[in-house]
Amino acid sequence: MAETAVVEHNGMMPSISVVIPVYCGVNTVQQVVEGVVRILAEAGIAFEIILVDDGSPDETWSILHRIHQERPNVIKAIQLMRNFGQHNAIMCGLRHAKGDYIITMDDDGQHPPEEIPKLLRAIEQTGADVVYGVPRERSHAPWRNLGSWIVVTFYKLVFRTHVTPSAFRVMRRQVVEAILSYDLNYTYIDGLLAWNTDRIAQIEVEHRPRKLGQSGYNFAKLFTLAMNLFTNFSLLPLQIVSATGFVVALAGLVLGLYYFVQKIVGNIAVPGYASLIVAVLFLGGLQLLALGIIGEYLGRIHLNINKQPQYSIREVLMAAVAGVNTTSNSCNSSSSIDNDNRQL
């Protein structure tokens, strides 16, 4: 098939790892896995699929267990002890991935497996380390689109880029190895990628409407993700506070000089208590805002010093494939690459 052509490495097809974080995916993950298997098998590409159950409270792990039993030669399933968040779950999956290229996608069916060959073709043609599959039109609820817009805007502001990040991405092994050294709890994968490479590209892909279930992200979680981006990857909030403080102090000095001159020439007869109260409230609010931002930084430093785990694994179901060297309870990254074709 023309659209599935991939440049060969040393005369052999490169291997692909597909990492799918799963949260309450009882009704959707089976179809997603079947779609990925069909597309990559038709292309004749060596592949593995890594499913990470991010502490789902429903029967998701039972479904993943069954999927693994149906295709034990290509499926790895990992169960985390609690919900750590999508990006932390992806980091867990990346540490178990062995492919030359690693693809991440959602479990809800909104990222079409049929677009995977397009991502693979783009990363080969552009020479990029990362290629994002950006939706032509997002099929989310309005509040979700707003939250996503905030995160994307912060990302572009912090990293000074025009690239739009997406959970549907393909990465080269080298850049994945680079970001796996990050073991702290507050994880934002796109920030780690931007820290390590500037060879990042994007292409347009289809984005399907959600048929079943609800998004694991609500507006509060998206706002938290945006705060993680700001406080972990940028000093911009502190710089904004400093600049605001300077501007307010300068305005206060100028206003004070103005009133002093007016008092000397006799244009002010009665002190302005109302303006004084407004000024105190305004400055008090700015101080509380500044303390809150500084507190966010200090709190994250405290948690990182105390080594809050990035994730904890309860159980791992390994792919029964000859030539794949994995350890069921290991979370360490591996630089070994299995280039042998893994058959269904």
Secondary structure by P-SEA (a helix, b strand, c coil): ccccbbbbcccccbbbbbbbbbccccccaaaaaaaaaaaaaaacccbbbbbbccccccaaaaaaaaaaaaccccbbbbbccccccaaaaaaaaaaaccccbbbbbbccccccccaaaaaaaaaaaacccbbbbccccccccaaaaaaaaaaaaaaaaaacccccccccccccaaaaaaacccccccccaaaaaaaccccbbbbbbbbbccccccccccaaaaaaaaaaaaaaccaaaaaaaaaaaaaaaaaaaaaaaaaaaaaaacccccccaaaaaaaaaaaaaaaaaaaaaaaaaaaaaaaaaacccccccccccccccccbbbbccccccccccccccccc
